[in-house]
Amino acid sequence: EIAARYVLQLEQGAVEVRSEGLRTGPAEVLERLARGETPPASEYYFRTAMRFFTASAALDPLNHMLAVAVGERFPDHVVLR
């Protein structure tokens, strides 16, 4: 299970991001990820749901949004699409 909280500082204001998700797959693929290898994302399941919170009027639509992303794990970062 994955849980992350962070703040984005955007031109229009700050946005708190709360992300909860799941990464799972065959044991051998998860072991490769743990060793820092980068198996193809098609070999494991990585999804996250994100909620956004902001006091910025310009970014208010984010307060009413739930985003679902497909993730990919790399040794030094994660990519969410």
C-alpha positions as CSV (number, residue, x, y, z in Angstrom):
1,E,0.0,0.0,0.0
2,I,1.2,3.5,-0.8
3,A,0.3,6.7,1.0
4,A,1.9,10.1,0.2
5,R,1.2,13.7,1.2
6,Y,3.0,16.7,-0.3
7,V,2.4,20.3,-1.3
8,L,2.8,21.8,-4.7
9,Q,3.8,25.4,-4.9
10,L,2.1,26.7,-8.1
11,E,2.0,30.2,-9.6
12,Q,-1.7,30.4,-8.6
13,G,-1.2,29.1,-5.0
14,A,-0.3,26.1,-2.9
15,V,-2.0,22.7,-3.4
16,E,-1.9,19.9,-0.9
17,V,-2.0,16.5,-2.5
18,R,-3.1,13.4,-0.7
19,S,-2.4,10.2,-2.6
20,E,-3.3,6.6,-1.6
21,G,-2.7,3.6,-3.8
22,L,-1.5,0.1,-4.4
23,R,1.5,-1.5,-6.0
24,T,1.5,-5.2,-6.4
25,G,2.6,-8.0,-8.7
26,P,4.4,-11.3,-8.9
27,A,7.0,-11.8,-6.1
28,E,9.9,-11.9,-8.5
29,V,8.9,-8.6,-10.1
30,L,8.5,-6.9,-6.7
31,E,11.9,-8.2,-5.7
32,R,13.4,-6.7,-8.8
33,L,11.8,-3.3,-7.9
34,A,13.2,-3.6,-4.4
35,R,16.7,-4.1,-5.8
36,G,16.4,-0.9,-7.9
37,E,15.7,-2.6,-11.2
38,T,13.1,-1.2,-13.6
39,P,10.9,-4.0,-14.9
40,P,8.3,-2.9,-17.5
41,A,5.2,-1.3,-15.9
42,S,3.1,-4.0,-17.6
43,E,4.6,-6.6,-15.3
44,Y,3.1,-5.1,-12.1
45,Y,0.0,-3.2,-10.9
46,F,0.4,0.4,-9.6
47,R,-2.6,2.7,-9.2
48,T,-3.1,5.7,-7.0
49,A,-6.1,8.0,-6.2
50,M,-5.3,11.6,-5.5
51,R,-7.3,14.3,-3.7
52,F,-6.3,18.0,-3.9
53,F,-6.9,20.8,-1.3
54,T,-6.2,24.4,-1.9
55,A,-7.4,27.9,-0.6
56,S,-6.6,29.4,-4.0
57,A,-9.7,30.7,-5.8
58,A,-8.0,30.1,-9.2
59,L,-7.4,26.5,-8.3
60,D,-10.7,25.8,-6.5
61,P,-11.8,23.2,-9.1
62,L,-9.1,20.9,-7.8
63,N,-11.0,20.8,-4.4
64,H,-13.8,19.0,-6.2
65,M,-11.7,16.4,-8.1
66,L,-10.5,12.9,-7.6
67,A,-7.7,11.9,-9.9
68,V,-6.7,8.3,-10.6
69,A,-3.2,7.6,-11.9
70,V,-1.2,4.7,-13.3
71,G,2.2,4.7,-11.7
72,E,5.6,3.5,-12.8
73,R,8.5,3.0,-10.3
74,F,12.1,3.9,-11.2
75,P,15.1,3.7,-8.8
76,D,15.1,7.4,-8.0
77,H,11.5,8.6,-8.8
78,V,8.0,7.6,-9.6
79,V,6.0,8.7,-12.7
80,L,2.2,9.1,-12.4
81,R,0.1,9.4,-15.6
